[in-house]
Amino acid sequence: MNNMKKLLILVGAGKGLGNAIAKEFASHDFRVALIARNAENLTAYRQEFQALGYEVMTQVADALYPETLTKAINAIQAEWGTCDALVYNVGITELDNDRPITNELLMQRYQIDAASAYHCAMLVATPEFAAKQGAIIFTGGGFAKTFQPILALKPLCIDKAALNAMNIVLHHLLAPQGIFVGSVLVSNVIQPNDPKYAPDVIAKAYWKMYCERDEFELLY
């Protein structure tokens, strides 16, 4: 295996935006490591990426339990070395409907949507990552900038606002070390075949942010 290739770790693999981001980086000769909760789905993703000629690794982890993310990221970097980019693409988009928004639910969602993003960022933000001028990119939400709430997704709106604040803090905290932190704030429904909001189209914004490293809050 060619260890000179750069490495993307993507937390939140899936058939939509997550895998599209990974494919975009892989098309630029990155190795990609996919992290998701479902082992069966990851097996299918691995086979799909391999069929496209991409170097891929998969690890099971659940963002509700940060210790599983620690184990997954450590395993990836133990085998493939320090990553060059981390994308945290996790968010619970299940509609609230009549579900009571309890303190317990809010804390669980915050862990998944925001706190585990911080956890992953801190895991990779090592001196070795800084030496590679590594980049950390979050999938944000448009509410964090527009303040137009989606009332059927109350916890997600709250958490994406928190994630954007975290993005700003980490951007300024880690920039002196040579680490770029940014967020792509997706402000509409992701839909296949949409000229702007198809997953493979949005994915190009992540690659552009990784390459250009200037705008760190992209309202997409």
C-alpha positions as CSV (number, residue, x, y, z in Angstrom):
1,M,0.0,0.0,0.0
2,N,1.3,3.5,-0.9
3,N,1.8,5.2,2.4
4,M,2.7,8.5,0.5
5,K,-1.0,9.0,-0.1
6,K,-2.9,11.5,2.0
7,L,-5.6,10.2,4.4
8,L,-9.1,11.4,5.1
9,I,-11.0,10.2,8.1
10,L,-14.7,10.7,7.6
11,V,-17.0,10.3,10.7
12,G,-20.6,9.7,9.5
13,A,-20.3,7.6,6.4
14,G,-23.6,7.1,4.5
15,K,-25.2,6.9,1.1
16,G,-25.8,10.6,0.9
17,L,-23.3,13.4,1.7
18,G,-20.9,11.4,3.8
19,N,-19.9,8.9,1.1
20,A,-20.0,11.7,-1.5
21,I,-17.4,13.7,0.5
22,A,-15.2,10.6,0.8
23,K,-15.4,9.9,-2.9
24,E,-14.5,13.5,-3.7
25,F,-11.3,13.2,-1.6
26,A,-10.6,9.7,-3.0
27,S,-10.9,11.0,-6.5
28,H,-7.9,13.3,-5.6
29,D,-5.8,10.3,-4.6
30,F,-6.7,10.2,-0.9
31,R,-7.0,7.1,1.1
32,V,-10.3,7.2,3.0
33,A,-11.3,5.8,6.3
34,L,-15.1,5.6,6.9
35,I,-16.6,5.5,10.3
36,A,-20.3,4.8,11.0
37,R,-22.5,2.9,13.4
38,N,-23.7,0.0,11.2
39,A,-21.2,-2.7,10.3
40,E,-23.3,-4.2,7.6
41,N,-23.6,-0.9,5.8
42,L,-19.9,-0.2,6.2
43,T,-19.2,-3.6,4.5
44,A,-21.3,-2.5,1.5
45,Y,-19.6,0.9,1.4
46,R,-16.1,-0.7,1.5
47,Q,-17.0,-2.9,-1.4
48,E,-18.4,0.0,-3.4
49,F,-15.3,2.1,-2.9
50,Q,-13.0,-0.8,-3.7
51,A,-14.9,-1.4,-6.9
52,L,-14.2,2.2,-7.9
53,G,-10.5,1.6,-7.3
54,Y,-10.2,3.6,-4.0
55,E,-8.2,2.6,-1.0
56,V,-10.6,2.4,1.9
57,M,-10.8,1.3,5.5
58,T,-13.9,1.1,7.7
59,Q,-14.4,1.3,11.5
60,V,-17.6,0.9,13.5
61,A,-18.3,3.6,16.1
62,D,-21.3,5.4,17.6
63,A,-21.1,9.2,18.1
64,L,-23.3,8.8,21.2
65,Y,-20.3,7.0,22.8
66,P,-17.1,9.0,22.3
67,E,-14.9,6.2,23.5
68,T,-15.9,4.2,20.4
69,L,-14.7,7.1,18.3
70,T,-11.4,7.1,20.1
71,K,-11.0,3.4,19.4
72,A,-11.9,3.8,15.8
73,I,-9.7,6.8,15.0
74,N,-6.7,5.3,16.9
75,A,-7.1,2.0,15.0
76,I,-7.1,3.9,11.7
77,Q,-4.1,6.0,12.5
78,A,-2.2,3.0,14.0
79,E,-2.5,1.3,10.6
80,W,-2.4,4.2,8.1
81,G,-0.6,6.9,10.0
82,T,-1.6,10.4,10.9
83,C,-4.5,11.7,8.9
84,D,-4.4,14.8,6.7
85,A,-8.1,15.7,7.0
86,L,-11.0,14.9,9.3
87,V,-14.6,15.5,8.3
88,Y,-17.3,15.2,11.0
89,N,-20.5,14.6,9.1
90,V,-23.0,13.6,11.8
91,G,-26.4,15.0,12.7
92,I,-29.7,13.4,13.8
93,T,-32.3,14.5,11.2
94,E,-35.2,12.5,12.6
95,L,-38.2,14.8,12.8
96,D,-39.4,15.6,16.3
97,N,-43.1,15.1,15.6
98,D,-44.9,14.7,19.0
99,R,-41.7,13.5,20.8
100,P,-41.2,15.4,24.1
101,I,-37.9,17.3,23.9
102,T,-36.6,16.3,27.3
103,N,-33.3,17.2,29.0
104,E,-32.1,13.6,28.5
105,L,-32.9,13.7,24.8
106,L,-31.2,17.1,24.4
107,M,-28.0,15.9,26.0
108,Q,-27.9,12.7,23.9
109,R,-28.4,14.7,20.7
110,Y,-25.8,17.3,21.8
111,Q,-23.3,14.5,22.3
112,I,-23.9,13.2,18.8
113,D,-24.3,16.4,16.9
114,A,-21.7,18.6,18.6
115,A,-19.7,17.2,21.6
116,S,-18.4,14.2,19.7
117,A,-17.3,16.6,16.9
118,Y,-15.1,18.3,19.4
119,H,-13.9,15.0,20.7
120,C,-12.8,13.8,17.3
121,A,-11.1,17.2,16.5
122,M,-9.1,16.9,19.7
123,L,-8.1,13.4,18.9
124,V,-6.5,14.3,15.6
125,A,-5.1,17.7,16.5
126,T,-1.7,16.4,17.3
127,P,1.7,17.9,16.6
128,E,2.0,15.3,13.8
129,F,-1.3,16.5,12.3
130,A,-0.1,20.1,12.6
131,A,3.1,19.3,10.8
132,K,1.0,18.0,7.9
133,Q,-1.0,21.2,8.0
134,G,-4.1,19.1,8.6
135,A,-7.7,20.2,8.2
136,I,-10.8,19.6,10.2
137,I,-14.1,20.2,8.5
138,F,-17.6,20.0,10.1
139,T,-20.9,19.6,8.4
140,G,-22.9,22.5,9.8
141,G,-26.4,23.7,9.4
142,G,-27.7,26.9,7.8
143,F,-29.7,27.8,11.0
144,A,-26.4,28.7,12.7
145,K,-26.1,31.7,10.3
146,T,-29.6,32.4,9.1
147,F,-31.4,31.9,12.5
148,Q,-34.5,30.6,10.6
149,P,-35.5,27.6,12.8
150,I,-36.8,24.3,11.5
151,L,-39.3,23.7,14.3
152,A,-39.6,20.0,13.5
153,L,-35.8,19.7,14.1
154,K,-35.4,21.6,17.4
155,P,-32.5,19.7,18.9
156,L,-30.6,19.7,15.5
157,C,-31.0,23.5,15.2
158,I,-29.7,24.0,18.7
159,D,-26.8,21.7,18.2
160,K,-25.8,23.1,14.8
161,A,-25.6,26.6,16.3
162,A,-23.4,25.1,19.1
163,L,-21.3,23.4,16.5
164,N,-20.8,26.6,14.6
165,A,-19.6,28.3,17.8
166,M,-17.3,25.4,18.3
167,N,-16.0,25.8,14.8
168,I,-15.2,29.5,15.4
169,V,-13.4,28.7,18.7
170,L,-11.4,25.8,17.2
171,H,-10.5,27.7,14.1
172,H,-8.8,30.5,16.1
173,L,-7.4,28.1,18.7
174,L,-5.7,25.7,16.2
175,A,-4.7,28.1,13.4
176,P,-1.5,29.2,15.1
177,Q,-0.4,25.5,15.0
178,G,-1.0,25.3,11.2
179,I,-4.3,23.4,11.6
180,F,-7.3,24.6,9.6
181,V,-10.8,24.2,11.0
182,G,-13.9,25.1,9.0
183,S,-17.5,24.3,8.5
184,V,-19.8,23.9,5.5
185,L,-23.2,25.1,6.7
186,V,-25.7,23.2,4.5
187,S,-28.8,25.5,4.3
188,N,-31.2,23.3,2.3
189,V,-32.5,19.8,2.0
190,I,-29.9,17.5,0.4
191,Q,-31.4,15.9,-2.7
192,P,-30.0,13.6,-5.4
193,N,-29.9,15.3,-8.9
194,D,-30.4,18.8,-7.5
195,P,-28.0,21.1,-9.3
196,K,-26.8,22.7,-6.0
197,Y,-27.8,20.3,-3.2
198,A,-27.0,16.9,-4.6
199,P,-24.4,15.2,-2.4
200,D,-21.7,15.0,-5.0
201,V,-22.1,18.7,-5.7
202,I,-22.0,19.8,-2.0
203,A,-18.9,17.5,-1.6
204,K,-16.9,19.7,-3.9
205,A,-17.3,22.6,-1.3
206,Y,-15.5,20.4,1.3
207,W,-12.6,19.7,-1.2
208,K,-12.4,23.4,-2.0
209,M,-12.3,24.4,1.7
210,Y,-9.6,21.8,2.3
211,C,-7.5,23.1,-0.6
212,E,-8.0,26.9,-0.2
213,R,-8.1,27.1,3.6
214,D,-9.4,30.7,3.6
215,E,-13.2,30.8,4.3
216,F,-13.9,28.9,7.5
217,E,-17.7,29.4,7.7
218,L,-19.2,28.6,4.3
219,L,-23.0,29.1,4.2
220,Y,-23.9,26.7,1.4
